[in-house]
Amino acid sequence: MHYFALATDYDGTLATDGHVNEDTLEALKRLQNSGRKLILVTGRELDDLLRVFPQVDLFDYVVAENGALLYSPATREEKLLGAQPPKEFVKLLQERNVDPLSVGRVIVATWHPNENTVLQAIRDLGLELQVIFNKGAVMVLPSGINKASGLSAALNEMNLSPHNVVGVGDAENDHAMLNFCEFSVAVANALPIVKERVDFVTNNSRGAGVIELIDRMIASDLSELNDQLQRHNILLGTTEDDSELNIPAYGSSILLAGTSGGGKSTLATGVLERIAEQNYQFCIIDPEGDYENFDGAVIVGDADRSPRISEVLDLLEQPHQNVILNLLGVALQDRPAFFAELLPILQEMRSRTGRPHWIVVDEAHHEMPASWNPTELTLPQQFPGLMLITVHPDQVAAPALSLIDTILSVGKSPEENIKQLCSVVGNFPPKLTPQTLQPGEALVWFRKQNTEPLRFRFKPGRTERRRHLRKYAEGELGEDKSFYFRGAEGKLNLRAQNLILFTQMAEGVDDETWLYHLQQGDYSRWFQEAIKDDSLAQEAEKIEKNPHTSANESRTAIKQAIEQRYTLPA
């Protein structure tokens, strides 16, 4: 389920002439019975609302006074979300014969044409107050208070994200709330300027329009309207004709595949940054510690301890908290079992809250290997908001790949990744021709749209993932990522699981072994594929290709290249 709550305005939306009819009340009950929450967001003062709407208990929360007061019908608790109006301001309005004049817990309200008198009083007193219009009503509130800020406070109490909320309204003061919600709706009687800016306009007016919306939410979760929801799209990059290429923020299941050094990290980081910018919650499964400095996320686990799932869940219960699970402390052979334990728990959380919106699995061939055989309870038929990242698509479990609707392919022979996906899941591949991608380019195929793969230039993030001392210099890379000094005849088996050990072993191995790996290009290959440092790999490759360099000279040159990029202990 995508939408877990409905936030609705009262006057002109839910109510007609101040009252809600029985059909509308029954629709609200049906929505409640579907497992969704109800939030009433109104400009009315609370006492006035309770007088005209005794059925307020249908709602989980009420945001009154245009965002300035939060009320829980279940507990009768009130919470002020702004400062009370200055007494001198109210007194001045009374002295200037502003009538009608209503003073709430926070709000001060009157009607047209008193707005000029109100604005002059604010200027004369030098107050930091704002004036909000609602058709003929004139509302004065502290700066920054509106229906969106009030709704945000209600959602925080409920541990819900605005990305799982539908908002419906009709007037100017609803703009902020509607823009704040994932899906915005105007009833047919709404002001033209409101209808122009929302994602959907109902055919019916007022309560009948709300009933129409509720029936759609219950029947389909608004899935038939997904194509109209463009404002949250995530930018991938630009096509050859400079058109923007986007994916929906909700509903996509992505495979990002390609050879090491082909740009997977850059593309993934850019997409994740833009997901984070829109405040979608993500959970990254990070086997190699590649995301440990990703902004706006808490890291659980490290090279010395595995993540505790209870800690992960406690963090994710907060709608705006992103989490990265560092699996360096989980043995390679234990990672599929760890992931199999984690995934159902994340799914259960999604069934309650709709979050995390994105689950990202890096090195997916480790967590979901081809031998992995999850039950239907572990892996559903549809899994929106999933991103699998791998260098080996053919080594990822078929049930996982069958969920994919979008494949992003980078590096050498990108068309091969599409072929591998189709082979694993039993699909007939699209028409493919050999591709040579330039740096910063990728191939995208929308598997379920019956279109040909499309070449595009991806938009990188603002910052690349930085190389980290602990992981690459001091940490312990997995056995498959470590460097092995074996020599020409394989007599040695010296494992370097980080750059410190590599440089130490380089000093100790015999010249013959060192030169063997140098001439095979093993050092540059390891720097590119395991350390994921293209610059270091390129410099090492230049040293490897110099036929006149000695063992000592090449050792020194490669060690210096490492030290220029990483701070190694003295």
C-alpha positions as CSV (number, residue, x, y, z in Angstrom):
1,M,0.0,0.0,0.0
2,H,1.3,3.4,-0.9
3,Y,-1.2,5.8,0.8
4,F,-1.7,5.3,4.5
5,A,-3.5,8.5,5.4
6,L,-5.9,11.1,4.0
7,A,-5.5,14.7,5.1
8,T,-8.6,16.8,4.3
9,D,-9.7,20.3,4.6
10,Y,-13.1,20.9,6.3
11,D,-15.1,23.9,4.9
12,G,-15.8,23.6,1.2
13,T,-14.1,20.2,1.0
14,L,-15.5,17.8,3.5
15,A,-18.4,20.0,4.6
16,T,-21.1,21.9,2.8
17,D,-22.3,25.0,4.6
18,G,-20.4,23.9,7.7
19,H,-21.9,20.4,8.0
20,V,-20.8,16.9,6.8
21,N,-23.6,14.7,5.4
22,E,-24.1,11.0,6.3
23,D,-22.8,9.7,3.0
24,T,-19.5,11.4,3.6
25,L,-19.3,10.2,7.2
26,E,-19.8,6.6,6.0
27,A,-17.1,7.0,3.4
28,L,-14.7,8.2,6.1
29,K,-15.5,5.1,8.1
30,R,-14.8,2.9,5.1
31,L,-11.4,4.5,4.6
32,Q,-10.7,3.9,8.3
33,N,-11.7,0.3,8.0
34,S,-9.2,-0.1,5.2
35,G,-6.4,0.5,7.7
36,R,-5.7,4.1,6.8
37,K,-5.5,7.1,9.0
38,L,-7.6,10.3,8.9
39,I,-6.3,13.8,9.6
40,L,-8.6,16.9,9.5
41,V,-6.8,20.1,8.6
42,T,-8.9,23.3,9.1
43,G,-8.6,27.0,9.5
44,R,-11.4,26.9,12.1
45,E,-10.8,27.4,15.8
46,L,-11.1,24.1,17.7
47,D,-14.1,25.1,19.9
48,D,-16.0,26.2,16.8
49,L,-15.1,22.9,15.0
50,L,-16.2,20.8,17.9
51,R,-19.5,22.7,18.0
52,V,-20.4,22.1,14.3
53,F,-18.7,18.7,13.8
54,P,-19.5,16.3,16.7
55,Q,-18.1,13.3,14.7
56,V,-14.6,14.6,15.0
57,D,-13.7,11.4,16.8
58,L,-13.5,9.7,13.4
59,F,-10.2,11.5,12.9
60,D,-6.9,10.4,14.3
61,Y,-5.7,14.0,14.6
62,V,-7.1,17.5,14.0
63,V,-4.9,20.3,12.8
64,A,-6.9,23.5,13.7
65,E,-6.3,27.2,13.4
66,N,-4.7,26.8,10.0
67,G,-1.8,24.8,11.4
68,A,-1.3,26.4,14.8
69,L,-3.0,23.8,17.0
70,L,-2.8,20.0,17.1
71,Y,-5.6,18.1,18.7
72,S,-6.0,14.4,19.5
73,P,-9.7,13.4,19.6
74,A,-8.7,10.1,21.3
75,T,-7.0,11.8,24.3
76,R,-8.5,15.3,24.0
77,E,-5.0,16.6,24.2
78,E,-4.2,20.0,22.6
79,K,-0.7,21.2,21.6
80,L,0.1,24.7,20.5
81,L,2.3,24.8,17.5
82,G,2.9,28.6,17.6
83,A,3.1,31.5,20.0
84,Q,-0.1,33.1,21.3
85,P,-1.1,36.4,19.6
86,P,0.5,39.5,21.1
87,K,-2.0,41.3,23.4
88,E,-1.1,44.7,22.0
89,F,-1.9,43.5,18.5
90,V,-5.4,42.3,19.4
91,K,-5.9,45.5,21.4
92,L,-4.9,47.7,18.4
93,L,-7.2,45.8,16.1
94,Q,-10.1,46.4,18.5
95,E,-9.2,50.1,18.8
96,R,-9.3,50.3,15.0
97,N,-12.8,48.8,14.9
98,V,-11.8,45.6,13.1
99,D,-15.1,43.6,13.0
100,P,-15.7,40.7,13.1
101,L,-12.6,39.7,15.1
102,S,-11.9,36.3,16.5
103,V,-9.0,35.4,18.7
104,G,-8.1,31.7,19.1
105,R,-5.2,30.0,20.9
106,V,-2.8,31.3,18.3
107,I,-4.8,32.5,15.3
108,V,-6.4,36.0,14.9
109,A,-9.1,36.0,12.2
110,T,-11.3,38.5,10.5
111,W,-12.9,39.0,7.1
112,H,-12.4,41.1,3.9
113,P,-12.1,44.0,3.7
114,N,-10.2,44.3,7.0
115,E,-6.9,43.0,5.6
116,N,-5.4,46.4,5.0
117,T,-6.1,47.5,8.6
118,V,-4.6,44.2,9.8
119,L,-1.4,44.7,7.7
120,Q,-1.0,48.2,8.9
121,A,-1.3,47.2,12.5
122,I,1.4,44.5,12.0
123,R,3.7,47.2,10.4
124,D,3.0,49.7,13.1
125,L,3.9,47.2,15.9
126,G,6.8,45.7,14.0
127,L,5.5,42.2,14.5
128,E,6.7,39.1,12.7
129,L,3.3,37.8,11.7
130,Q,1.9,36.6,8.4
131,V,-1.5,37.0,6.8
132,I,-3.1,34.0,5.1
133,F,-6.3,34.3,2.9
134,N,-9.0,31.7,2.6
135,K,-11.6,33.0,0.2
136,G,-13.1,35.9,2.2
137,A,-11.4,35.0,5.4
138,V,-8.3,36.8,6.7
139,M,-6.1,34.9,9.1
140,V,-3.1,36.1,11.1
141,L,-0.5,33.6,12.3
142,P,3.1,33.5,13.4
143,S,5.6,33.3,10.6
144,G,6.1,29.8,9.3
145,I,2.7,28.4,10.6
146,N,0.4,27.0,7.9
147,K,-1.5,23.9,7.2
148,A,1.7,22.1,5.9
149,S,3.6,22.7,9.2
150,G,0.6,21.6,11.2
151,L,0.1,18.5,9.1
152,S,3.8,17.7,9.6
153,A,3.4,17.9,13.3
154,A,0.5,15.4,13.2
155,L,2.4,13.0,10.9
156,N,5.4,13.1,13.3
157,E,3.1,12.0,16.1
158,M,1.9,9.1,13.9
159,N,5.3,8.2,12.6
160,L,4.1,8.7,9.0
161,S,5.8,10.3,6.1
162,P,4.0,12.9,3.9
163,H,5.0,10.7,1.0
164,N,2.3,8.3,2.1
165,V,-0.4,10.9,2.5
166,V,-3.1,12.1,0.1
167,G,-4.3,15.7,0.7
168,V,-7.5,17.2,-0.5
169,G,-8.7,20.8,-0.3
170,D,-10.4,23.7,-2.1
171,A,-8.9,27.1,-1.3
172,E,-5.8,29.3,-1.1
173,N,-4.9,28.3,2.4
174,D,-4.7,24.7,1.3
175,H,-1.8,25.2,-1.1
176,A,0.9,24.5,1.4
177,M,-0.7,21.3,2.7
178,L,-1.5,20.0,-0.8
179,N,2.1,20.6,-2.0
180,F,3.4,18.9,1.1
181,C,1.4,15.7,0.5
182,E,2.6,13.0,-1.9
183,F,-0.7,13.2,-3.9
184,S,-2.7,16.4,-4.0
185,V,-6.4,16.5,-4.9
186,A,-8.8,19.4,-5.4
187,V,-12.6,18.9,-5.2
188,A,-14.5,20.1,-8.2
189,N,-15.7,23.3,-6.5
190,A,-12.1,24.4,-5.6
191,L,-10.7,27.7,-6.8
192,P,-9.2,27.6,-10.3
193,I,-5.7,28.4,-9.0
194,V,-5.9,25.4,-6.7
195,K,-7.2,23.0,-9.4
196,E,-4.3,24.2,-11.7
197,R,-1.6,23.1,-9.2
198,V,-2.9,19.7,-7.9
199,D,-2.3,16.2,-9.2
200,F,-6.0,15.3,-9.6
201,V,-9.4,17.1,-9.6
202,T,-12.5,15.1,-8.6
203,N,-15.6,15.1,-10.8
204,N,-17.8,15.9,-7.8
205,S,-17.9,18.8,-5.4
206,R,-17.3,19.1,-1.6
207,G,-18.3,15.9,0.3
208,A,-19.2,14.0,-2.9
209,G,-15.8,14.7,-4.2
210,V,-14.2,13.4,-1.0
211,I,-16.3,10.2,-1.3
212,E,-15.1,9.8,-4.9
213,L,-11.5,10.1,-3.8
214,I,-12.0,7.7,-0.9
215,D,-13.6,5.1,-3.2
216,R,-10.6,5.3,-5.5
217,M,-8.1,5.0,-2.6
218,I,-9.9,1.8,-1.3
219,A,-10.3,0.2,-4.7
220,S,-6.8,0.8,-6.2
221,D,-4.6,2.9,-3.9
222,L,-4.8,5.5,-6.7
223,S,-2.6,3.3,-8.9
224,E,-4.4,4.3,-12.0
225,L,-3.3,7.9,-11.4
226,N,0.4,7.2,-11.0
227,D,1.2,8.6,-14.4
228,Q,-0.2,12.0,-13.3
229,L,2.2,12.1,-10.4
230,Q,5.2,13.7,-12.1
231,R,6.4,16.3,-9.5
232,H,8.3,13.7,-7.4
233,N,10.2,12.0,-10.3
234,I,13.8,11.1,-9.7
235,L,16.2,12.4,-12.4
236,L,18.5,9.8,-13.9
237,G,20.2,12.1,-16.5
238,T,19.7,13.3,-20.1
239,T,19.2,11.4,-23.4
240,E,21.0,12.1,-26.6
241,D,18.5,14.8,-27.5
242,D,19.0,16.5,-24.1
243,S,15.6,15.4,-22.8
244,E,15.4,14.6,-19.1
245,L,15.2,11.0,-18.2
246,N,13.3,10.2,-15.0
247,I,12.0,7.3,-13.0
248,P,9.0,7.5,-10.6
249,A,9.9,8.1,-7.0
250,Y,7.4,5.3,-6.1
251,G,6.9,2.0,-7.9
252,S,10.2,1.4,-9.6
253,S,12.3,-1.7,-9.0
254,I,15.8,-1.2,-10.4
255,L,18.8,-3.4,-11.3
256,L,22.0,-1.4,-11.5
257,A,24.6,-3.6,-13.1
258,G,28.0,-3.2,-14.7
259,T,31.7,-3.9,-14.6
260,S,33.9,-2.5,-11.9
261,G,35.0,1.0,-12.7
262,G,32.2,1.5,-15.1
263,G,30.3,4.1,-13.1
264,K,27.9,2.1,-10.9
265,S,29.0,4.0,-7.8
266,T,28.6,7.4,-9.4
267,L,25.2,6.6,-10.8
268,A,24.0,5.0,-7.6
269,T,25.2,7.9,-5.5
270,G,23.5,10.5,-7.7
271,V,20.2,8.7,-7.7
272,L,20.3,8.2,-3.9
273,E,21.2,11.8,-3.3
274,R,18.1,12.9,-5.3
275,I,16.0,10.4,-3.4
276,A,17.3,11.8,-0.1
277,E,16.7,15.4,-1.3
278,Q,13.0,14.7,-1.6
279,N,12.9,13.2,1.9
280,Y,12.1,9.6,0.8
281,Q,13.4,7.3,3.5
282,F,16.0,4.7,2.4
283,C,17.7,1.7,3.9
284,I,21.0,0.7,2.2
285,I,22.5,-2.8,2.7
286,D,26.2,-2.0,2.3
287,P,28.4,-5.1,2.4
288,E,31.7,-3.3,1.7
289,G,31.4,-0.1,3.7
290,D,31.1,2.0,0.5
291,Y,28.4,4.3,1.8
292,E,29.8,5.1,5.3
293,N,30.1,8.9,4.6
294,F,26.8,9.3,2.8
295,D,25.1,12.4,4.1
296,G,21.9,12.2,6.1
297,A,22.1,8.6,7.2
298,V,23.0,6.7,10.3
299,I,25.4,3.8,9.9
300,V,24.7,0.6,11.9
301,G,27.5,-2.0,12.1
302,D,31.2,-1.8,11.2
303,A,34.1,-4.1,10.5
304,D,34.1,-5.3,14.1
305,R,30.4,-5.9,14.7
306,S,27.4,-6.9,12.7
307,P,24.3,-4.6,12.6
308,R,21.6,-5.3,15.2
309,I,18.3,-5.5,13.4
310,S,16.5,-4.1,16.5
311,E,18.6,-1.0,16.3
312,V,17.9,-0.6,12.6
313,L,14.2,-0.8,13.2
314,D,14.3,1.7,16.0
315,L,16.0,4.2,13.7
316,L,13.6,3.5,10.7
317,E,10.6,4.1,12.9
318,Q,11.5,7.8,12.6
319,P,10.1,8.8,9.1
320,H,13.0,11.1,8.3
321,Q,15.9,8.9,9.4
322,N,17.8,7.0,6.8
323,V,19.9,4.0,7.7
324,I,22.9,2.2,6.2
325,L,23.7,-1.3,7.3
326,N,27.4,-1.9,7.1
327,L,28.0,-5.6,6.7
328,L,31.8,-5.7,7.0
329,G,31.4,-7.4,10.3
330,V,29.2,-10.2,8.8
331,A,31.1,-13.1,7.2
332,L,30.6,-13.4,3.5
333,Q,28.9,-16.8,3.8
334,D,26.6,-15.5,6.5
335,R,25.2,-12.5,4.5
336,P,22.4,-14.3,2.7
337,A,21.0,-15.6,6.0
338,F,21.4,-12.2,7.6
339,F,19.5,-10.6,4.7
340,A,16.8,-13.3,4.7
341,E,16.2,-12.4,8.4
342,L,16.2,-8.7,7.7
343,L,14.0,-8.5,4.6
344,P,10.7,-9.8,6.1
345,I,11.1,-7.4,9.0
346,L,11.5,-4.5,6.6
347,Q,8.4,-5.7,4.7
348,E,6.4,-5.8,7.9
349,M,7.3,-2.3,8.6
350,R,6.3,-1.3,5.1
351,S,2.9,-2.9,5.6
352,R,2.4,-0.6,8.6
353,T,3.9,2.6,7.5
354,G,4.9,2.4,3.8
355,R,8.5,2.9,4.8
356,P,11.4,2.7,4.1
357,H,10.4,3.9,0.6
358,W,13.6,2.5,-0.9
359,I,15.6,-0.6,0.0
360,V,19.0,-0.6,-1.7
361,V,21.0,-3.8,-1.8
362,D,24.6,-3.3,-2.9
363,E,26.6,-6.3,-4.1
364,A,23.3,-8.1,-4.4
365,H,24.9,-11.3,-5.6
366,H,26.3,-11.7,-2.1
367,E,23.0,-11.1,-0.2
368,M,20.7,-12.7,-2.8
369,P,22.9,-15.3,-4.6
370,A,21.6,-17.6,-7.3
371,S,21.3,-20.4,-4.8
372,W,19.0,-18.2,-2.6
373,N,15.5,-19.6,-2.6
374,P,13.2,-17.4,-0.6
375,T,9.6,-18.3,0.2
376,E,6.8,-16.2,-1.1
377,L,6.5,-14.7,2.4
378,T,10.0,-13.5,2.1
379,L,9.9,-12.1,-1.4
380,P,6.5,-10.7,-2.7
381,Q,5.5,-10.7,-6.4
382,Q,5.9,-6.9,-6.5
383,F,8.5,-4.9,-4.6
384,P,8.4,-1.2,-5.4
385,G,11.3,0.9,-4.2
386,L,13.9,-1.8,-4.6
387,M,17.4,-1.2,-6.1
388,L,19.8,-4.1,-6.6
389,I,23.4,-3.2,-7.4
390,T,25.7,-5.9,-8.8
391,V,28.6,-6.7,-11.1
392,H,27.2,-10.2,-11.7
393,P,23.5,-10.1,-12.6
394,D,23.6,-13.8,-13.5
395,Q,24.7,-14.6,-9.9
396,V,21.6,-13.0,-8.4
397,A,18.6,-15.1,-7.4
398,A,16.0,-15.4,-10.1
399,P,13.1,-14.5,-7.7
400,A,14.8,-11.2,-7.0
401,L,15.5,-10.4,-10.6
402,S,11.9,-11.2,-11.5
403,L,10.9,-8.1,-9.5
404,I,12.9,-5.8,-11.7
405,D,11.2,-3.4,-14.1
406,T,14.1,-1.0,-14.8
407,I,17.7,-2.0,-15.6
408,L,20.5,0.5,-15.6
409,S,23.7,-0.9,-17.2
410,V,27.1,0.7,-17.2
411,G,30.7,-0.3,-18.1
412,K,31.9,-2.6,-20.8
413,S,29.4,-4.5,-22.9
414,P,26.4,-3.1,-21.1
415,E,24.0,-5.0,-23.3
416,E,25.3,-8.2,-21.7
417,N,23.7,-7.3,-18.4
418,I,20.3,-7.1,-20.1
419,K,20.9,-10.4,-21.7
420,Q,21.8,-12.0,-18.4
421,L,18.7,-10.6,-16.7
422,C,16.5,-12.0,-19.4
423,S,18.2,-15.3,-19.3
424,V,17.8,-15.7,-15.6
425,V,14.1,-14.7,-15.5
426,G,13.2,-16.4,-18.7
427,N,12.4,-13.3,-20.8
428,F,13.0,-12.8,-24.4
429,P,15.5,-10.0,-24.6
430,P,14.9,-6.8,-26.6
431,K,16.8,-6.0,-29.8
432,L,20.4,-5.5,-28.6
433,T,23.5,-4.2,-30.4
434,P,27.0,-4.0,-29.0
435,Q,27.5,-0.7,-27.2
436,T,30.6,1.2,-26.3
437,L,29.7,3.7,-23.6
438,Q,31.6,6.8,-22.9
439,P,32.5,7.8,-19.3
440,G,29.4,9.1,-17.6
441,E,27.0,7.1,-19.9
442,A,24.7,4.3,-19.2
443,L,22.0,2.1,-20.9
444,V,18.5,2.0,-19.5
445,W,15.8,-0.6,-20.4
446,F,12.3,-0.3,-19.0
447,R,11.6,-4.0,-19.1
448,K,7.8,-3.9,-18.9
449,Q,7.2,-1.1,-21.4
450,N,8.0,-2.9,-24.6
451,T,10.6,-0.3,-25.5
452,E,14.2,-0.6,-26.8
453,P,17.1,0.1,-24.5
454,L,18.0,3.8,-24.3
455,R,21.5,5.3,-24.0
456,F,21.8,8.3,-21.7
457,R,24.3,10.5,-19.8
458,F,23.7,10.1,-16.1
459,K,23.7,13.0,-13.6
460,P,26.3,12.4,-10.9
461,G,25.7,13.4,-7.3
462,R,27.2,16.6,-5.8
463,T,30.0,14.6,-4.2
464,E,31.6,11.2,-5.1
465,R,31.8,8.6,-2.3
466,R,35.0,9.5,-0.6
467,R,37.7,6.9,0.0
468,H,37.8,6.0,3.6
469,L,40.8,5.3,5.8
470,R,39.1,2.6,7.9
471,K,37.7,0.6,5.0
472,Y,40.4,0.6,2.4
473,A,43.5,1.4,4.4
474,E,42.7,-0.4,7.7
475,G,39.5,-2.3,7.3
476,E,39.1,-5.9,6.3
477,L,37.9,-6.5,2.7
478,G,36.2,-9.8,2.0
479,E,38.1,-12.7,0.7
480,D,36.8,-12.1,-2.8
481,K,38.0,-8.5,-2.7
482,S,41.4,-9.1,-1.1
483,F,44.7,-9.1,-3.0
484,Y,46.7,-12.4,-3.1
485,F,50.4,-12.6,-3.7
486,R,50.8,-16.0,-5.2
487,G,53.6,-15.8,-7.7
488,A,54.0,-17.4,-11.1
489,E,53.7,-21.0,-9.8
490,G,51.2,-20.3,-7.1
491,K,53.5,-21.3,-4.3
492,L,52.5,-18.4,-2.1
493,N,49.0,-17.4,-0.8
494,L,49.6,-14.1,1.0
495,R,46.3,-12.3,1.5
496,A,46.2,-8.5,1.7
497,Q,42.8,-7.4,2.9
498,N,43.5,-3.7,2.9
499,L,46.1,-1.2,1.6
500,I,48.2,-1.2,4.7
501,L,48.8,-5.0,4.5
502,F,49.3,-4.6,0.7
503,T,52.1,-2.1,1.1
504,Q,53.7,-4.1,3.9
505,M,53.6,-7.4,1.9
506,A,54.9,-5.6,-1.2
507,E,58.0,-4.7,0.8
508,G,58.5,-8.3,1.9
509,V,57.7,-10.4,-1.1
510,D,60.6,-11.5,-3.4
511,D,61.3,-9.5,-6.6
512,E,60.2,-12.4,-8.8
513,T,56.7,-12.5,-7.2
514,W,56.3,-8.8,-7.2
515,L,57.3,-8.5,-10.9
516,Y,55.0,-11.4,-11.9
517,H,51.9,-9.6,-10.6
518,L,53.2,-6.3,-12.0
519,Q,53.5,-7.7,-15.5
520,Q,50.1,-9.4,-15.3
521,G,48.5,-6.0,-14.5
522,D,47.1,-7.4,-11.2
523,Y,47.8,-4.3,-9.1
524,S,45.8,-1.9,-11.3
525,R,43.0,-4.5,-11.7
526,W,42.7,-4.8,-7.9
527,F,42.8,-1.0,-7.4
528,Q,39.9,-0.6,-9.9
529,E,37.7,-3.6,-9.0
530,A,38.2,-4.0,-5.3
531,I,39.4,-0.6,-4.1
532,K,37.2,1.1,-6.7
533,D,39.7,3.9,-7.3
534,D,40.0,4.6,-11.0
535,S,42.7,7.2,-10.5
536,L,44.9,4.9,-8.5
537,A,44.3,2.1,-11.0
538,Q,45.3,4.3,-14.0
539,E,48.5,5.4,-12.3
540,A,49.4,1.8,-11.4
541,E,48.7,0.8,-15.0
542,K,51.2,3.3,-16.2
543,I,53.8,1.9,-13.9
544,E,53.0,-1.7,-14.9
545,K,53.4,-0.9,-18.6
546,N,56.9,0.7,-18.2
547,P,59.2,-2.1,-19.4
548,H,62.3,-0.5,-17.9
549,T,61.2,-0.2,-14.3
550,S,62.9,-2.4,-11.7
551,A,61.1,-4.2,-8.8
552,N,62.3,-1.7,-6.3
553,E,61.4,1.3,-8.5
554,S,57.9,0.0,-9.2
555,R,57.3,-0.9,-5.5
556,T,58.2,2.6,-4.5
557,A,56.1,4.2,-7.2
558,I,53.0,2.3,-6.4
559,K,53.4,2.9,-2.7
560,Q,53.7,6.6,-3.3
561,A,50.6,6.6,-5.5
562,I,48.7,4.9,-2.6
563,E,50.0,7.4,0.0
564,Q,49.1,10.4,-2.1
565,R,45.4,9.3,-1.9
566,Y,45.2,7.6,1.5
567,T,46.7,8.5,4.8
568,L,48.5,5.4,5.9
569,P,49.9,5.0,9.4
570,A,53.6,5.9,9.7
